[in-house]
Amino acid sequence: MSVSVLKSARIISALTLVSRILGLGRDMLFAYVFGAGWVMSAFTVGFQVPNLFRRLFGEGALSASSIPVLTDQLHRGGREAVDRLSGKVMGLLLVVLVALTLAGELVVLALWPLVEPTDRNLLTLSLTAVMLPYMVFICASAILGGIQNIFGQFAVPAANPILLNVFEIVAMLATVRIFARDNLVPQAYVLGIVVLFTGVVQLSWQWTALRRTGLRLPLAIDTRDECVRTIARTMVPMTIGLSAIQINAFLDSLIAYAFVTSHVGGPAVLGYAQRLYQFPLGVFAIALATAIFPAMTRHAAENDLPGLSKTLARGLRIVMFEGLPCTVGLILIREPLVQVLFQRGQFSAVDTVRVANTVITFAAGIWAFGANQIAVRAYYAIKDPMTPLRIAGGMVAANLALNLILVFPLEEPGIGLATTICAVIQDGLLIWFLSKRLPHIPWREILASTGRSAAATVVMALAVLSVNRILSDWQAYAHSSLLKVAILTLTGLLAFLAGARLVRCSELDELLHRH
């Protein structure tokens, strides 16, 4: 993995960090206004439908299936060949997305007389109908961002999610002033409309940015083009293979909606917990995977399997170096963190306990979710979508079964536990079969690096637990969640860095520009 890949990963990570911070600010407003009640659950489910398609088509299958083909076209025919093919891909994509949106709206209409006419059910269907067209704009803007990545342009695509967070924050601040505090339904509708408007702005921004690279992007529909057919043939297996975790997350919300019976906020509790574990995941793992994928596809196109193996190995090492401390650290500070971020307004102490307990089971898999992003992309770089397809298909089924088993005794934490268990099993299978395809992967180096990262994480955990115990009798510390989070986070960071130095983790130097 070259220095340029790490530089790109740092750019993506920095912009993703900004987006995640703004996202946390948005979620804090959501918690204050909606809490973890039925209105927030309805909005969560309604937004997840278009968001699932964004992950499947925009950031998942279509990007993963098109980038290798577009990269090959760049090597063979230059920028003009990429321009022509991109126009054909975008033209066909827009037709498919519009058709899917219309089909989705018809499904919502058909469900209307079938569901029990509770306030939550009717609001969920209404918000789904309002926000469903968002998938057309966000999927199209995501694929435009993927095309920019081929030319080494990562900043604008990575900054795209920032727009949604900013617009939603502004809308929340405005609606709080306009509507009464207990009049939540109109505020939810306003947010749904803002989501749709943001999609138009995001697509316009990505289109303009892509035009600045010199591409004209002439839209066309040509299903006879062999490159278009290649993308279509690989996209279906990639849809499941790359997006198993996203599909599982969507099923998680539906199961929480239907089977968490002790309260009506199951999807909302899951949503808050997922955002906390996805914060570090998006900042380091997904950013690294996004930056590393074009490099892996170049190695594969040049038949440089040793280079591909080396790039993959370094990616896995860095994911484990960053993922293990995030896993342990989030578990250790989960409850005061939830209190600091969310416990105000409509978000109660009971909600805090529910979210914090759910965070444990999701956070336990941060390292596994990150490794999955890297490993799956290695398969797609070598043009083997079927292996991750078969594995992911089995994991989706296993996750659904585990959800239905664990949701009744454990409720939301059971759903998180099922997701983490399946992610770990999926990683094991992916790595096992990948080692047969890429014999040059330095597994001993990866395992040794993971061991050093784990040792540094143990140092961090012991330091955090010790400081927490020593300061437990300090009244200011005991009664201030903010002070507790600040002290424990700083302690954990310094202890991990010291531990990494002590056991000589080379990944620290790599991330600090020294290699």
QUIUR-V905313 format. One record per residue. N is the residue number from 1. RES is the residue in one small letter. SS is DSSP state (helix for helix, strand for strand, loop for the rest). BURIAL is + if it has 24 or more other ideal C-beta (glycine too) atoms within 12 Angstrom, else -. Layout:
N;RES;SS;BURIAL / N;RES;SS;BURIAL
//
This chain:
1;m;loop;+ / 2;s;loop;- / 3;v;helix;- / 4;s;helix;- / 5;v;helix;+ / 6;l;helix;+ / 7;k;helix;- / 8;s;helix;+ / 9;a;helix;+ / 10;r;helix;+ / 11;i;helix;+ / 12;i;helix;+ / 13;s;helix;+ / 14;a;helix;+ / 15;l;helix;+ / 16;t;helix;+ / 17;l;helix;+ / 18;v;helix;+ / 19;s;helix;+ / 20;r;helix;+ / 21;i;helix;+ / 22;l;helix;+ / 23;g;helix;+ / 24;l;helix;+ / 25;g;helix;+ / 26;r;helix;+ / 27;d;helix;+ / 28;m;helix;+ / 29;l;helix;+ / 30;f;helix;+ / 31;a;helix;+ / 32;y;helix;+ / 33;v;helix;+ / 34;f;helix;+ / 35;g;loop;+ / 36;a;loop;+ / 37;g;loop;+ / 38;w;helix;+ / 39;v;helix;+ / 40;m;helix;+ / 41;s;helix;+ / 42;a;helix;+ / 43;f;helix;+ / 44;t;helix;+ / 45;v;helix;+ / 46;g;helix;+ / 47;f;helix;+ / 48;q;helix;+ / 49;v;helix;+ / 50;p;helix;+ / 51;n;helix;+ / 52;l;helix;+ / 53;f;helix;+ / 54;r;helix;+ / 55;r;helix;+ / 56;l;helix;+ / 57;f;helix;+ / 58;g;helix;+ / 59;e;helix;+ / 60;g;helix;+ / 61;a;helix;+ / 62;l;helix;+ / 63;s;helix;+ / 64;a;helix;+ / 65;s;helix;+ / 66;s;helix;+ / 67;i;helix;+ / 68;p;helix;+ / 69;v;helix;+ / 70;l;helix;+ / 71;t;helix;+ / 72;d;helix;+ / 73;q;helix;+ / 74;l;helix;+ / 75;h;helix;- / 76;r;helix;- / 77;g;helix;- / 78;g;helix;- / 79;r;helix;- / 80;e;helix;- / 81;a;helix;- / 82;v;helix;+ / 83;d;helix;+ / 84;r;helix;+ / 85;l;helix;+ / 86;s;helix;+ / 87;g;helix;+ / 88;k;helix;+ / 89;v;helix;+ / 90;m;helix;+ / 91;g;helix;+ / 92;l;helix;+ / 93;l;helix;+ / 94;l;helix;+ / 95;v;helix;- / 96;v;helix;+ / 97;l;helix;+ / 98;v;helix;- / 99;a;helix;- / 100;l;helix;+ / 101;t;helix;+ / 102;l;helix;- / 103;a;helix;- / 104;g;helix;+ / 105;e;helix;+ / 106;l;helix;- / 107;v;helix;- / 108;v;helix;+ / 109;l;helix;- / 110;a;helix;- / 111;l;helix;- / 112;w;helix;- / 113;p;loop;- / 114;l;loop;- / 115;v;loop;- / 116;e;loop;- / 117;p;loop;- / 118;t;loop;- / 119;d;helix;- / 120;r;helix;+ / 121;n;helix;+ / 122;l;helix;+ / 123;l;helix;+ / 124;t;helix;+ / 125;l;helix;+ / 126;s;helix;+ / 127;l;helix;+ / 128;t;helix;+ / 129;a;helix;+ / 130;v;helix;+ / 131;m;helix;+ / 132;l;loop;+ / 133;p;loop;+ / 134;y;helix;+ / 135;m;helix;+ / 136;v;helix;+ / 137;f;helix;+ / 138;i;helix;+ / 139;c;helix;+ / 140;a;helix;+ / 141;s;helix;+ / 142;a;helix;+ / 143;i;helix;+ / 144;l;helix;+ / 145;g;helix;+ / 146;g;helix;+ / 147;i;helix;+ / 148;q;helix;+ / 149;n;helix;+ / 150;i;helix;+ / 151;f;loop;+ / 152;g;loop;+ / 153;q;loop;+ / 154;f;loop;+ / 155;a;helix;+ / 156;v;helix;+ / 157;p;helix;+ / 158;a;helix;+ / 159;a;helix;+ / 160;n;helix;+ / 161;p;helix;+ / 162;i;helix;+ / 163;l;helix;+ / 164;l;helix;+ / 165;n;helix;+ / 166;v;helix;+ / 167;f;helix;+ / 168;e;helix;+ / 169;i;helix;+ / 170;v;helix;- / 171;a;helix;+ / 172;m;helix;+ / 173;l;helix;- / 174;a;helix;- / 175;t;helix;+ / 176;v;helix;+ / 177;r;helix;- / 178;i;helix;- / 179;f;loop;- / 180;a;loop;- / 181;r;loop;- / 182;d;loop;- / 183;n;loop;- / 184;l;helix;+ / 185;v;helix;+ / 186;p;helix;- / 187;q;helix;+ / 188;a;helix;+ / 189;y;helix;+ / 190;v;helix;+ / 191;l;helix;+ / 192;g;helix;+ / 193;i;helix;+ / 194;v;helix;+ / 195;v;helix;+ / 196;l;helix;+ / 197;f;helix;+ / 198;t;helix;+ / 199;g;helix;+ / 200;v;helix;+ / 201;v;helix;+ / 202;q;helix;+ / 203;l;helix;+ / 204;s;helix;- / 205;w;helix;+ / 206;q;helix;+ / 207;w;helix;+ / 208;t;helix;- / 209;a;helix;+ / 210;l;helix;+ / 211;r;helix;- / 212;r;loop;- / 213;t;loop;+ / 214;g;loop;- / 215;l;loop;+ / 216;r;loop;- / 217;l;loop;+ / 218;p;loop;- / 219;l;loop;- / 220;a;loop;- / 221;i;loop;- / 222;d;loop;- / 223;t;loop;- / 224;r;loop;- / 225;d;loop;- / 226;e;helix;- / 227;c;helix;+ / 228;v;helix;+ / 229;r;helix;- / 230;t;helix;+ / 231;i;helix;+ / 232;a;helix;+ / 233;r;helix;- / 234;t;helix;+ / 235;m;helix;+ / 236;v;helix;- / 237;p;helix;+ / 238;m;helix;+ / 239;t;helix;+ / 240;i;helix;+ / 241;g;helix;+ / 242;l;helix;+ / 243;s;loop;+ / 244;a;helix;+ / 245;i;helix;+ / 246;q;helix;+ / 247;i;helix;+ / 248;n;helix;+ / 249;a;helix;+ / 250;f;helix;+ / 251;l;helix;+ / 252;d;helix;+ / 253;s;helix;+ / 254;l;helix;+ / 255;i;helix;+ / 256;a;helix;+ / 257;y;helix;+ / 258;a;helix;+ / 259;f;helix;+ / 260;v;loop;+ / 261;t;loop;- / 262;s;loop;- / 263;h;loop;+ / 264;v;loop;+ / 265;g;loop;+ / 266;g;helix;+ / 267;p;helix;+ / 268;a;helix;+ / 269;v;helix;+ / 270;l;helix;+ / 271;g;helix;+ / 272;y;helix;+ / 273;a;helix;+ / 274;q;helix;+ / 275;r;helix;+ / 276;l;helix;+ / 277;y;helix;+ / 278;q;helix;+ / 279;f;helix;+ / 280;p;helix;+ / 281;l;helix;+ / 282;g;helix;+ / 283;v;helix;+ / 284;f;helix;+ / 285;a;helix;+ / 286;i;helix;+ / 287;a;helix;+ / 288;l;helix;+ / 289;a;helix;+ / 290;t;helix;+ / 291;a;helix;+ / 292;i;helix;+ / 293;f;helix;+ / 294;p;helix;+ / 295;a;helix;+ / 296;m;helix;+ / 297;t;helix;+ / 298;r;helix;+ / 299;h;helix;+ / 300;a;helix;+ / 301;a;helix;+ / 302;e;loop;- / 303;n;loop;- / 304;d;loop;- / 305;l;helix;- / 306;p;helix;- / 307;g;helix;+ / 308;l;helix;+ / 309;s;helix;+ / 310;k;helix;+ / 311;t;helix;+ / 312;l;helix;+ / 313;a;helix;+ / 314;r;helix;+ / 315;g;helix;+ / 316;l;helix;+ / 317;r;helix;+ / 318;i;helix;+ / 319;v;helix;+ / 320;m;helix;+ / 321;f;helix;+ / 322;e;helix;+ / 323;g;helix;+ / 324;l;helix;+ / 325;p;helix;+ / 326;c;helix;+ / 327;t;helix;+ / 328;v;helix;+ / 329;g;helix;+ / 330;l;helix;+ / 331;i;helix;+ / 332;l;helix;+ / 333;i;loop;+ / 334;r;helix;+ / 335;e;helix;+ / 336;p;helix;+ / 337;l;helix;+ / 338;v;helix;+ / 339;q;helix;+ / 340;v;helix;+ / 341;l;helix;+ / 342;f;helix;+ / 343;q;loop;+ / 344;r;loop;- / 345;g;loop;- / 346;q;loop;+ / 347;f;loop;+ / 348;s;loop;- / 349;a;helix;- / 350;v;helix;- / 351;d;helix;+ / 352;t;helix;+ / 353;v;helix;+ / 354;r;helix;+ / 355;v;helix;+ / 356;a;helix;+ / 357;n;helix;+ / 358;t;helix;+ / 359;v;helix;+ / 360;i;helix;+ / 361;t;helix;+ / 362;f;helix;+ / 363;a;helix;+ / 364;a;loop;+ / 365;g;loop;+ / 366;i;helix;+ / 367;w;helix;+ / 368;a;helix;+ / 369;f;helix;+ / 370;g;helix;+ / 371;a;helix;+ / 372;n;helix;+ / 373;q;helix;+ / 374;i;helix;+ / 375;a;helix;+ / 376;v;helix;+ / 377;r;helix;+ / 378;a;helix;+ / 379;y;helix;+ / 380;y;helix;+ / 381;a;helix;+ / 382;i;loop;+ / 383;k;loop;+ / 384;d;loop;+ / 385;p;helix;+ / 386;m;helix;- / 387;t;helix;+ / 388;p;helix;+ / 389;l;helix;+ / 390;r;helix;- / 391;i;helix;+ / 392;a;helix;+ / 393;g;helix;+ / 394;g;helix;- / 395;m;helix;+ / 396;v;helix;+ / 397;a;helix;- / 398;a;helix;+ / 399;n;helix;+ / 400;l;helix;+ / 401;a;helix;- / 402;l;helix;+ / 403;n;helix;+ / 404;l;helix;- / 405;i;helix;- / 406;l;helix;+ / 407;v;helix;+ / 408;f;helix;- / 409;p;helix;- / 410;l;helix;+ / 411;e;loop;+ / 412;e;helix;+ / 413;p;helix;+ / 414;g;helix;+ / 415;i;helix;+ / 416;g;helix;+ / 417;l;helix;+ / 418;a;helix;+ / 419;t;helix;+ / 420;t;helix;+ / 421;i;helix;+ / 422;c;helix;+ / 423;a;helix;+ / 424;v;helix;+ / 425;i;helix;+ / 426;q;helix;+ / 427;d;helix;+ / 428;g;helix;- / 429;l;helix;+ / 430;l;helix;+ / 431;i;helix;+ / 432;w;helix;- / 433;f;helix;+ / 434;l;helix;+ / 435;s;helix;+ / 436;k;helix;- / 437;r;helix;+ / 438;l;loop;+ / 439;p;loop;- / 440;h;loop;- / 441;i;loop;+ / 442;p;loop;- / 443;w;helix;- / 444;r;helix;- / 445;e;helix;- / 446;i;helix;+ / 447;l;helix;- / 448;a;helix;- / 449;s;helix;+ / 450;t;helix;+ / 451;g;helix;- / 452;r;helix;+ / 453;s;helix;+ / 454;a;helix;+ / 455;a;helix;+ / 456;a;helix;+ / 457;t;helix;+ / 458;v;helix;+ / 459;v;helix;+ / 460;m;helix;+ / 461;a;helix;+ / 462;l;helix;- / 463;a;helix;+ / 464;v;helix;+ / 465;l;helix;- / 466;s;helix;- / 467;v;helix;+ / 468;n;helix;+ / 469;r;helix;- / 470;i;helix;- / 471;l;loop;- / 472;s;loop;- / 473;d;loop;- / 474;w;loop;- / 475;q;helix;- / 476;a;helix;- / 477;y;helix;- / 478;a;helix;- / 479;h;helix;- / 480;s;loop;- / 481;s;helix;+ / 482;l;helix;- / 483;l;helix;- / 484;k;helix;+ / 485;v;helix;+ / 486;a;helix;- / 487;i;helix;+ / 488;l;helix;+ / 489;t;helix;+ / 490;l;helix;- / 491;t;helix;+ / 492;g;helix;+ / 493;l;helix;- / 494;l;helix;- / 495;a;helix;+ / 496;f;helix;+ / 497;l;helix;+ / 498;a;helix;- / 499;g;helix;+ / 500;a;helix;+ / 501;r;helix;- / 502;l;helix;- / 503;v;loop;+ / 504;r;loop;- / 505;c;loop;+ / 506;s;helix;- / 507;e;helix;+ / 508;l;helix;+ / 509;d;helix;- / 510;e;helix;+ / 511;l;helix;+ / 512;l;loop;- / 513;h;loop;- / 514;r;loop;- / 515;h;loop;-
//
